[in-house]
Amino acid sequence: MSALRRFLYGAALAALPLLTLCVFAPLLIYSGNPSEFTASFTQIALAYLPYFALLIFVVGLVAALLNAGGYQRVQALIGAVACLLWLQANILVWDYGALDGRSIEWMAGAWRGVLDTVIWASVIIVSILAFKQTGPLFVRAAIVVCIIQLIAAAVGIAGDDTASLRHSDIEENQASREALLRFSTSKNVVHIIMDGLQTDLFEQLVDGPLNKGEDVRGQLQGFTVFRNNLGIFPYTQLTIPAMLSGNVYQNHMPVLDFVDESLSGNTILNSASAAGFEVDIAAQVALKNVYAKNRHVNALGISNSDHVSARDYIVNDSARLIDLSLFRALPHFAKALIHRDELWVFQGMVRSASYLHMQYFADLSFTRNLSQDMRADRNAPVYKIMHLMFAHRPTVGDENCQFDGVRPTGRENVLRQADCGLQAVLDVFSRMKELGIYDDSLIILMADHGAWVRLDGFDPRNESDSIDSMSAAMAVPLLAIKRSNDTGEYRVSNAPTSITDLPATVAAALGLEGQFPGIDAFTMPDSQPRERRHYKYFYGENRNAPGYLNKMHEVIVNGSVYDHEAWRNGRKYRSCPSK
């Protein structure tokens, strides 16, 4: 075989595994999670196409320089790797939970690593040692799996996936970024969700040494903190519909259908929009697209990068998609080298060391820019809802708001990180006061769940108790509200509130039409007895009932959320409801 033919055959052969890594696996990931990305799949694929072509050229060049025996060995090896990548990406797909900043216990799933290693090592060794006999078989098998993936991709593209692949938020983001800086001259609602900020941590930030001696209470003039507030779920996923509509999911229908139905129906954002408010949304891309199911005027996906050009969005998404593709297609222990405790490989290459895929820093930058550049020049009333990852893990910020590596999610580490976020939010309030729009604004400062930091003094008697201190912490999110024209001192209420009371409270404060579940928090006395409910569940895929949650466990609280004696077990909701 001539060198030219070896070059052409080698390049064509190299395309087989690369198509899995750069086209088929990314397409599978993207089409199932379009809301996680800002750019369209076409924009992303075109960004790494030159590197794809370069790798094919290099492999073809190496093949051209090899002798006949060397070429056959490479041929067998590439065919074997192409088959292994397909097998791992489509058959040996292990469940590692949500890739949301949590570390993965790689040794806890060591059996997966053993199985993957045995399969990969056996196939590769056979391909090298018996290349003359197995080489043609591996190549034919690689071609077959490539055709299978091609057919599957074609079917997906021809079906419902077409719109999701064309989806791109880049142009909308650029317009929305400017709009988010503009407030109303008449009436504003500022609704800030500091993801993961527990009430007890907030109290430490207000009264503790981390506030650097500043009068945080004075900066929160007019606010009432509901310290006995109970969260509804330990995760953001289902807290958003409960927070905006008062609807509570109980495994009675597919999760996504419930979210869509709740957020397109009677919510405080939809009611505010009907009342003439222009609704602005700002959150990381995935959450922005959830909030955007409500009626809105502007929706900003806060990028992981400080830069906001279209090219930056595309490059960041390309790096992320290739990282996820490698994570899916490589064996168990190799995944750890890609994951790197949520620092990843290619995502780290396209960002500076201080902004390694940390949404925390992007949100911090967004909030600082908001306080510096905001202006009041809109005639219509404005409702701004902003979801910011200031207390959510991974814990990456130090006391100077700089990247500090990924630290354990402990109280002091979370406090240092959350303190920077709170100070940035307080700067927003200060700028509102300078513009003369603070006093007349309704401001909500809250969290959706806790920060994985145990509640001090919450001591279960035994492991079989209804809830442990970590689970309780996830059920104690911050809720602080300043009503319009409330200029009184910072106050603390022990009223037995729940996140599901927020829609009724906001509706009462704004005079919105429509009925919401729950009670106006400001009408509840501290001593009022009241049963409230929190729902625990395992965050992960339900293989037995796709679309539903795994088993949900209801916990009832009658009294203070900080008193273990006030908690008791309630119902259990099966993961697969009876038909």
Secondary structure in CASP SS format (residue, H / E / C, confidence):
PFRMAT SS
TARGET T0000
AUTHOR 0000-0000-0000
METHOD secondary structure of the structure
MODEL  1
M C 1.00
S C 1.00
A H 1.00
L H 1.00
R H 1.00
R H 1.00
F H 1.00
L H 1.00
Y H 1.00
G H 1.00
A H 1.00
A H 1.00
L H 1.00
A H 1.00
A H 1.00
L H 1.00
P H 1.00
L H 1.00
L H 1.00
T H 1.00
L H 1.00
C H 1.00
V H 1.00
F H 1.00
A H 1.00
P H 1.00
L H 1.00
L H 1.00
I H 1.00
Y H 1.00
S H 1.00
G H 1.00
N C 1.00
P H 1.00
S H 1.00
E H 1.00
F C 1.00
T C 1.00
A C 1.00
S C 1.00
F H 1.00
T H 1.00
Q H 1.00
I H 1.00
A H 1.00
L H 1.00
A H 1.00
Y H 1.00
L H 1.00
P H 1.00
Y H 1.00
F H 1.00
A H 1.00
L H 1.00
L H 1.00
I H 1.00
F H 1.00
V H 1.00
V H 1.00
G H 1.00
L H 1.00
V H 1.00
A H 1.00
A H 1.00
L H 1.00
L C 1.00
N C 1.00
A H 1.00
G H 1.00
G H 1.00
Y H 1.00
Q H 1.00
R H 1.00
V H 1.00
Q H 1.00
A H 1.00
L H 1.00
I H 1.00
G H 1.00
A H 1.00
V H 1.00
A H 1.00
C H 1.00
L H 1.00
L H 1.00
W H 1.00
L H 1.00
Q H 1.00
A H 1.00
N H 1.00
I C 1.00
L C 1.00
V C 1.00
W C 1.00
D C 1.00
Y C 1.00
G C 1.00
A C 1.00
L C 1.00
D C 1.00
G C 1.00
R C 1.00
S C 1.00
I C 1.00
E C 1.00
W H 1.00
M H 1.00
A H 1.00
G H 1.00
A H 1.00
W H 1.00
R H 1.00
G H 1.00
V H 1.00
L H 1.00
D H 1.00
T H 1.00
V H 1.00
I H 1.00
W H 1.00
A H 1.00
S H 1.00
V H 1.00
I H 1.00
I H 1.00
V H 1.00
S H 1.00
I H 1.00
L H 1.00
A C 1.00
F H 1.00
K H 1.00
Q H 1.00
T H 1.00
G H 1.00
P H 1.00
L H 1.00
F H 1.00
V H 1.00
R H 1.00
A H 1.00
A H 1.00
I H 1.00
V H 1.00
V H 1.00
C H 1.00
I H 1.00
I H 1.00
Q H 1.00
L H 1.00
I H 1.00
A H 1.00
A H 1.00
A H 1.00
V H 1.00
G H 1.00
I H 1.00
A H 1.00
G C 1.00
D C 1.00
D H 1.00
T H 1.00
A H 1.00
S H 1.00
L H 1.00
R H 1.00
H C 1.00
S C 1.00
D C 1.00
I H 1.00
E H 1.00
E H 1.00
N H 1.00
Q H 1.00
A H 1.00
S H 1.00
R H 1.00
E H 1.00
A H 1.00
L H 1.00
L C 1.00
R E 1.00
F E 1.00
S E 1.00
T C 1.00
S C 1.00
K C 1.00
N E 1.00
V E 1.00
V E 1.00
H E 1.00
I E 1.00
I E 1.00
M E 1.00
D C 1.00
G C 1.00
L C 1.00
Q E 1.00
T H 1.00
D H 1.00
L H 1.00
F H 1.00
E H 1.00
Q H 1.00
L H 1.00
V H 1.00
D H 1.00
G C 1.00
P H 1.00
L H 1.00
N H 1.00
K C 1.00
G C 1.00
E C 1.00
D C 1.00
V H 1.00
R H 1.00
G H 1.00
Q H 1.00
L C 1.00
Q C 1.00
G C 1.00
F E 1.00
T E 1.00
V E 1.00
F E 1.00
R C 1.00
N C 1.00
N C 1.00
L E 1.00
G C 1.00
I C 1.00
F C 1.00
P C 1.00
Y C 1.00
T H 1.00
Q H 1.00
L H 1.00
T H 1.00
I H 1.00
P H 1.00
A H 1.00
M H 1.00
L H 1.00
S H 1.00
G C 1.00
N C 1.00
V C 1.00
Y C 1.00
Q C 1.00
N C 1.00
H C 1.00
M C 1.00
P C 1.00
V H 1.00
L H 1.00
D H 1.00
F H 1.00
V H 1.00
D H 1.00
E H 1.00
S H 1.00
L H 1.00
S C 1.00
G C 1.00
N C 1.00
T C 1.00
I H 1.00
L H 1.00
N H 1.00
S H 1.00
A H 1.00
S H 1.00
A H 1.00
A C 1.00
G C 1.00
F C 1.00
E E 1.00
V E 1.00
D E 1.00
I E 1.00
A E 1.00
A E 1.00
Q E 1.00
V H 1.00
A H 1.00
L H 1.00
K H 1.00
N H 1.00
V H 1.00
Y H 1.00
A C 1.00
K C 1.00
N C 1.00
R C 1.00
H C 1.00
V C 1.00
N E 1.00
A E 1.00
L E 1.00
G E 1.00
I E 1.00
S C 1.00
N C 1.00
S C 1.00
D C 1.00
H C 1.00
V C 1.00
S C 1.00
A H 1.00
R H 1.00
D H 1.00
Y H 1.00
I H 1.00
V H 1.00
N H 1.00
D H 1.00
S H 1.00
A H 1.00
R H 1.00
L H 1.00
I H 1.00
D H 1.00
L H 1.00
S H 1.00
L H 1.00
F H 1.00
R H 1.00
A H 1.00
L C 1.00
P C 1.00
H H 1.00
F H 1.00
A H 1.00
K H 1.00
A H 1.00
L H 1.00
I H 1.00
H H 1.00
R C 1.00
D C 1.00
E C 1.00
L C 1.00
W C 1.00
V C 1.00
F H 1.00
Q H 1.00
G H 1.00
M H 1.00
V C 1.00
R C 1.00
S C 1.00
A H 1.00
S H 1.00
Y H 1.00
L C 1.00
H C 1.00
M C 1.00
Q H 1.00
Y H 1.00
F H 1.00
A H 1.00
D H 1.00
L H 1.00
S H 1.00
F H 1.00
T H 1.00
R H 1.00
N H 1.00
L H 1.00
S H 1.00
Q H 1.00
D H 1.00
M C 1.00
R E 1.00
A E 1.00
D E 1.00
R E 1.00
N C 1.00
A C 1.00
P C 1.00
V E 1.00
Y E 1.00
K E 1.00
I E 1.00
M E 1.00
H E 1.00
L E 1.00
M C 1.00
F C 1.00
A C 1.00
H C 1.00
R C 1.00
P C 1.00
T E 1.00
V E 1.00
G E 1.00
D C 1.00
E C 1.00
N C 1.00
C C 1.00
Q C 1.00
F E 1.00
D E 1.00
G E 1.00
V E 1.00
R E 1.00
P C 1.00
T C 1.00
G C 1.00
R H 1.00
E H 1.00
N H 1.00
V H 1.00
L H 1.00
R H 1.00
Q H 1.00
A H 1.00
D H 1.00
C H 1.00
G H 1.00
L H 1.00
Q H 1.00
A H 1.00
V H 1.00
L H 1.00
D H 1.00
V H 1.00
F H 1.00
S H 1.00
R H 1.00
M H 1.00
K H 1.00
E H 1.00
L H 1.00
G C 1.00
I C 1.00
Y C 1.00
D C 1.00
D C 1.00
S C 1.00
L E 1.00
I E 1.00
I E 1.00
L E 1.00
M E 1.00
A C 1.00
D C 1.00
H C 1.00
G C 1.00
A C 1.00
W C 1.00
V C 1.00
R C 1.00
L C 1.00
D C 1.00
G C 1.00
F C 1.00
D C 1.00
P C 1.00
R C 1.00
N C 1.00
E C 1.00
S C 1.00
D C 1.00
S C 1.00
I C 1.00
D C 1.00
S H 1.00
M H 1.00
S H 1.00
A H 1.00
A H 1.00
M H 1.00
A C 1.00
V C 1.00
P E 1.00
L C 1.00
L E 1.00
A E 1.00
I E 1.00
K E 1.00
R C 1.00
S C 1.00
N C 1.00
D C 1.00
T C 1.00
G C 1.00
E C 1.00
Y C 1.00
R E 1.00
V E 1.00
S E 1.00
N C 1.00
A C 1.00
P C 1.00
T C 1.00
S E 1.00
I H 1.00
T H 1.00
D H 1.00
L H 1.00
P H 1.00
A H 1.00
T H 1.00
V H 1.00
A H 1.00
A H 1.00
A H 1.00
L H 1.00
G C 1.00
L C 1.00
E C 1.00
G C 1.00
Q C 1.00
F C 1.00
P C 1.00
G C 1.00
I C 1.00
D C 1.00
A H 1.00
F H 1.00
T H 1.00
M C 1.00
P C 1.00
D C 1.00
S C 1.00
Q C 1.00
P C 1.00
R C 1.00
E E 1.00
R E 1.00
R E 1.00
H E 1.00
Y E 1.00
K E 1.00
Y E 1.00
F C 1.00
Y C 1.00
G C 1.00
E C 1.00
N C 1.00
R C 1.00
N C 1.00
A C 1.00
P C 1.00
G C 1.00
Y C 1.00
L C 1.00
N C 1.00
K C 1.00
M E 1.00
H E 1.00
E E 1.00
V E 1.00
I E 1.00
V E 1.00
N E 1.00
G C 1.00
S C 1.00
V C 1.00
Y C 1.00
D C 1.00
H H 1.00
E H 1.00
A H 1.00
W E 1.00
R E 1.00
N E 1.00
G E 1.00
R E 1.00
K E 1.00
Y E 1.00
R C 1.00
S C 1.00
C C 1.00
P C 1.00
S C 1.00
K C 1.00
END
